[in-house]
Amino acid sequence: MLRQSRKLEHIKYSMLLEDGPAAAGFTDFHLVHNCLPDLAWSDIHVETAIAGIPLTQPIIINAITGGAEDVTSINRELAEFSSLTGAAMAVGSQYAAIEDPAVAASYKIVREVNPDGILFANLGAHATLDAARYAVEMIGAQAIQIHLNAGQEIIMSEGDRDFSGYLAQIEMIASHVDVPVIVKEVGCGIAHEQAKALSNIGIKAIDVGGTGGTNFLAIEAARSKLELNKDMLEWGIPTAISAVETISTASPIDVIVSGGVRTPIDVVKALTIGGKAAGIAGPVLKILRQKGIEGAVSWYNDFITDIKRYMLLVGAGTLQDLHSTPIVITGFSREWLNLRGIDTTPFANRKKRTKSMVK
């Protein structure tokens, strides 16, 4: 019951609290206008793939909730939204259903409502192999997110305190489940060293989950009536920086960029950095609350249209084109990355082959 009540409080405070206070870092990343895009609107395509799973668009509705009877209606709404828009969707941590099978219905509802959609299961890195297999089976998932949330756990009075052996556990799960494993941070970001370690054990997809979006340290503090200092509330790696750190491993990792991705231009910047998709969670739930399902679908369609507009304005017809489109990194992000041994100059001087160059 404790885990169920926590799920309800997470929803409550995610709706009440603002993003941050740390920024996602996208303001330091600047797209370069192309006045000769040499494209027609019909040339713009937003299909992508994560760990071999084809996606019709580069947006994933990231993990929000599950595990309590009272949140079943939320997952039903999200699944309907996912079905109507074609966006992939991840459920919240399914450990509650491992502990209490009676609440499994709050997760299973997403497959019932969206029988043909792309769904991701979700568990923590401490999960057993049997639990991971059950989580996948529970919702007929095409992949499973294994989340990392040490920052959140150490603020929770009832949270985990032992994070040893996680890398080996992730490797074991990834080696034995029948679907791809996506390793996801929950708001504090992933650095180059840990991305490399995950790549070395064969992980094919990482969701960087950096700072700038829903702040689970702040949520846990609010739940426990704690006063966290500013440094703790701002802890982590800004999302855009984390994306570059992860991509700089030079390994074949598909990167999902999440954490404060709020606008179409944020998405296009995330994809231009090198991401294969962007994850959005809180804003989808908020727009569903404000505008209902029809209004939310209309908002989302406009969101995708704006992504295509920015793609045309930088001369990129596909997401692969975006990966060879120049993006200028300035300010704190440039300083951070350069000091970390990551040269930002090549990002600004990418050369995209144009139709005239190919002739």
C-alpha positions in Angstrom: 0.0 0.0 0.0 2.9 2.4 0.7 4.1 2.0 -3.0 0.5 2.7 -4.2 0.1 5.8 -2.1 3.5 7.0 -3.4 2.4 6.7 -7.0 -0.6 8.9 -6.2 1.6 11.5 -4.6 4.1 11.5 -7.5 1.2 12.4 -9.8 0.0 15.1 -7.4 3.4 16.8 -7.1 4.4 16.4 -10.7 1.3 18.5 -11.6 2.0 21.1 -8.9 5.7 21.6 -9.1 7.5 23.6 -11.9 10.3 22.1 -14.0 13.8 22.5 -12.8 15.2 24.6 -11.1 18.2 23.4 -13.1 17.9 24.0 -16.9 17.9 21.4 -19.6 20.6 23.4 -21.5 19.0 23.7 -24.9 19.4 27.5 -24.9 23.2 26.9 -25.5 22.4 24.9 -28.6 21.7 26.9 -31.8 20.4 25.6 -35.1 21.7 27.1 -38.3 19.1 28.5 -40.7 19.4 27.1 -44.3 18.0 29.6 -46.8 18.3 27.1 -49.6 16.8 24.0 -48.1 16.2 22.4 -51.5 13.2 20.5 -50.1 9.4 20.3 -50.6 7.1 19.9 -47.6 6.4 16.4 -48.8 10.1 15.5 -48.5 10.0 15.9 -44.7 9.8 12.5 -42.9 10.0 11.9 -39.1 10.2 8.2 -38.9 12.9 6.8 -36.6 13.9 3.6 -34.8 15.1 2.7 -31.3 17.1 -0.5 -30.8 15.6 -1.8 -34.0 12.0 -0.9 -33.1 10.5 1.3 -35.9 8.7 4.4 -34.7 6.5 6.5 -36.9 7.6 9.7 -35.1 10.5 10.7 -32.8 8.4 11.3 -29.7 8.1 8.8 -26.8 5.5 9.4 -24.0 7.9 8.6 -21.2 7.1 6.7 -18.0 4.5 8.4 -15.8 2.6 6.1 -13.5 1.0 2.8 -12.7 0.7 0.5 -9.7 -2.4 1.9 -7.9 -6.1 1.5 -8.7 -6.6 5.2 -8.7 -4.1 5.8 -11.6 -5.6 3.2 -13.9 -7.7 6.0 -15.5 -4.5 8.0 -16.2 -2.9 5.2 -18.0 -6.1 4.6 -19.9 -6.0 8.2 -21.1 -2.3 8.1 -22.0 -2.8 4.8 -23.9 -5.7 6.3 -25.8 -3.6 9.4 -26.6 -0.8 7.1 -27.7 -3.2 5.1 -29.9 -4.6 8.2 -31.6 -1.3 9.8 -32.2 0.9 6.8 -32.9 3.4 7.9 -30.3 5.3 5.2 -28.4 4.5 5.0 -24.7 6.4 3.7 -21.6 4.6 2.8 -18.4 5.8 3.8 -14.9 7.8 1.3 -12.8 6.0 -2.0 -12.6 7.5 -3.1 -9.4 4.2 -2.4 -7.6 2.6 -5.1 -9.6 5.6 -7.5 -8.8 4.8 -6.9 -5.1 1.0 -6.9 -5.5 -0.4 -8.6 -8.6 -3.8 -7.0 -7.8 -2.6 -3.7 -9.2 -1.3 -5.2 -12.5 -4.5 -4.0 -14.1 -3.3 -0.4 -13.9 -0.5 -1.4 -16.3 -2.3 -3.9 -18.5 -4.9 -1.3 -19.4 -2.4 0.3 -21.8 -2.3 -2.7 -24.0 -6.0 -3.2 -23.8 -6.6 0.3 -25.0 -3.7 0.4 -27.5 -3.5 -3.2 -28.8 -1.2 -2.3 -31.8 1.0 0.4 -30.3 4.6 0.5 -29.3 4.8 0.0 -25.5 7.8 -0.1 -23.2 7.9 -1.9 -19.8 9.7 -0.3 -16.9 11.6 -1.6 -13.8 14.5 -0.5 -11.6 18.0 -2.0 -12.0 17.6 -4.1 -8.9 14.9 -6.2 -10.6 15.3 -9.9 -11.0 15.2 -11.6 -14.4 11.9 -13.2 -13.6 10.5 -9.7 -12.7 11.8 -8.2 -16.0 10.2 -11.0 -18.0 6.9 -10.6 -16.2 6.9 -6.8 -16.7 7.4 -7.3 -20.5 4.7 -10.0 -20.6 2.3 -7.9 -18.5 1.8 -5.3 -21.2 3.1 -7.1 -24.3 6.0 -4.7 -24.4 8.4 -4.3 -27.4 11.2 -3.1 -25.1 11.9 -2.6 -21.4 13.2 0.5 -19.7 15.6 -0.2 -16.8 15.6 3.0 -14.8 18.4 4.5 -12.7 17.2 6.9 -9.9 19.8 6.9 -7.1 19.1 10.7 -6.5 15.4 10.1 -6.1 15.9 7.1 -3.9 18.2 8.7 -1.3 15.7 11.5 -0.8 12.8 9.0 -0.1 12.7 8.0 3.5 11.6 4.5 2.3 14.0 4.5 -0.7 16.8 2.2 -1.6 20.2 2.7 -0.1 22.2 0.0 -1.9 23.1 0.6 -5.6 25.9 -1.9 -5.9 26.0 -4.4 -8.6 23.6 -2.5 -10.9 25.8 -2.8 -14.0 26.1 -6.6 -13.7 22.4 -6.9 -13.1 21.5 -4.8 -16.1 23.8 -6.9 -18.2 22.2 -10.1 -17.0 18.7 -8.8 -17.8 19.7 -7.6 -21.2 21.3 -10.9 -22.0 18.2 -13.0 -21.1 15.1 -11.0 -21.9 13.6 -11.3 -25.4 13.2 -7.6 -26.0 15.7 -4.7 -26.2 16.7 -3.0 -22.9 16.6 0.8 -22.7 18.6 2.1 -19.8 17.0 5.4 -18.5 18.1 7.9 -15.9 15.3 9.7 -14.0 16.3 13.3 -14.0 20.0 13.5 -13.2 21.5 12.6 -16.5 24.0 10.1 -17.8 27.7 11.0 -18.3 30.2 9.7 -20.9 31.8 7.2 -18.6 28.6 5.5 -17.6 27.3 5.5 -21.2 30.5 3.8 -22.2 30.1 1.2 -19.5 26.6 0.5 -20.6 27.7 0.2 -24.2 30.4 -2.2 -23.2 27.9 -4.6 -21.8 25.8 -4.5 -25.0 23.1 -2.0 -24.2 21.8 -0.6 -27.5 19.6 2.3 -26.3 20.0 4.9 -23.5 17.5 7.5 -22.4 19.7 10.3 -20.9 17.0 11.7 -18.6 18.9 14.9 -17.6 18.0 17.9 -15.5 15.5 20.5 -16.6 12.2 18.6 -16.5 10.2 17.0 -13.8 12.4 17.0 -10.7 11.9 13.8 -8.7 14.2 15.0 -6.0 11.9 18.0 -5.5 8.9 15.7 -5.6 10.3 13.4 -2.9 11.2 16.4 -0.8 7.6 17.7 -1.1 6.2 14.3 -0.2 8.4 14.1 2.9 8.0 17.8 3.8 11.8 18.2 3.5 13.7 21.4 2.8 16.4 20.6 0.2 19.1 23.1 -0.4 19.5 24.7 -3.9 22.5 22.7 -4.7 20.7 19.4 -4.2 17.6 20.5 -6.1 19.9 21.4 -9.1 21.9 18.2 -8.9 22.6 16.5 -12.2 23.7 16.9 -15.8 21.7 19.2 -18.0 19.8 17.2 -20.6 21.4 18.6 -23.7 24.9 18.2 -22.3 24.1 14.6 -21.2 23.0 13.8 -24.7 26.3 15.0 -26.2 28.2 13.1 -23.4 26.4 9.9 -24.3 26.6 10.3 -28.0 30.4 10.9 -27.7 31.0 7.3 -26.7 31.3 6.6 -30.5 29.5 3.4 -29.8 26.4 2.2 -31.7 23.9 3.4 -29.0 20.5 4.8 -29.9 20.0 7.8 -27.7 16.6 9.1 -26.4 16.8 12.6 -25.1 14.5 13.4 -22.2 14.4 15.8 -19.3 12.9 19.3 -19.9 12.1 18.6 -23.6 9.2 21.0 -23.9 8.9 22.5 -27.3 9.2 21.4 -31.0 12.6 23.2 -31.3 13.8 21.4 -28.2 13.0 18.1 -30.0 14.8 19.2 -33.2 17.8 20.3 -31.3 17.8 17.0 -29.4 17.7 15.1 -32.7 20.3 17.3 -34.3 22.7 16.6 -31.4 22.4 13.0 -32.4 19.3 11.6 -30.6 17.0 9.1 -32.3 14.0 10.2 -30.3 12.9 12.6 -27.5 11.0 11.6 -24.4 8.2 13.8 -23.0 6.1 12.9 -19.9 4.6 15.6 -17.7 3.5 18.0 -20.4 1.4 15.3 -22.0 -0.5 14.6 -18.8 -0.9 18.3 -18.1 -2.4 18.9 -21.6 -4.7 16.0 -21.2 -5.9 17.5 -17.9 -6.4 20.9 -19.5 -7.8 20.1 -22.9 -9.1 16.6 -22.8 -8.2 13.9 -25.3 -9.3 15.7 -28.4 -7.6 18.9 -27.5 -4.4 17.0 -26.5 -4.3 15.2 -29.9 -4.8 18.5 -31.7 -1.9 20.0 -29.6 0.3 17.0 -30.5 -0.4 17.2 -34.2 0.6 20.8 -34.2 3.7 19.9 -32.2 4.7 17.4 -34.9 4.0 19.9 -37.6 6.3 22.4 -36.0 9.0 19.8 -35.8 8.7 19.4 -39.6 8.8 23.2 -40.0 12.1 23.4 -38.2 13.5 20.5 -40.2 12.7 22.2 -43.4 14.3 25.5 -42.1 17.6 23.7 -41.5 17.4 21.7 -44.8 16.8 18.3 -43.2 14.3 16.0 -44.9 14.9 13.1 -42.4 16.1 12.5 -38.9 19.3 11.1 -40.4 19.8 14.4 -42.2 19.5 16.2 -38.9 22.5 14.2 -37.6 24.7 15.8 -40.3 23.1 19.3 -39.8 25.3 22.0 -38.1 24.4 23.0 -34.5 26.4 25.6 -32.7 27.1 24.9 -29.0 27.9 28.0 -26.9 28.2 29.2 -23.3 28.3 26.9 -20.3 27.5 23.8 -22.4 30.5 24.4 -24.6 32.8 25.1 -21.7 31.6 22.0 -19.9 32.0 19.7 -22.9 35.4 21.1 -24.0 36.7 20.6 -20.5 35.4 17.1 -20.6 37.5 16.4 -23.7 34.6 16.6 -26.1 35.3 19.0 -29.0 32.2 21.0 -29.9 33.6 22.5 -33.1 32.7 19.6 -35.4 29.0 20.0 -34.4 29.1 23.5 -35.8 30.9 22.6 -39.0 29.0 19.6 -40.2 28.6 19.3 -44.0 25.3 18.0 -45.2 25.3 16.7 -48.8 22.8 18.7 -50.9 21.2 17.6 -54.1 23.5 19.8 -56.2 26.5 18.3 -54.5 25.3 14.8 -55.5 24.8 15.6 -59.2 
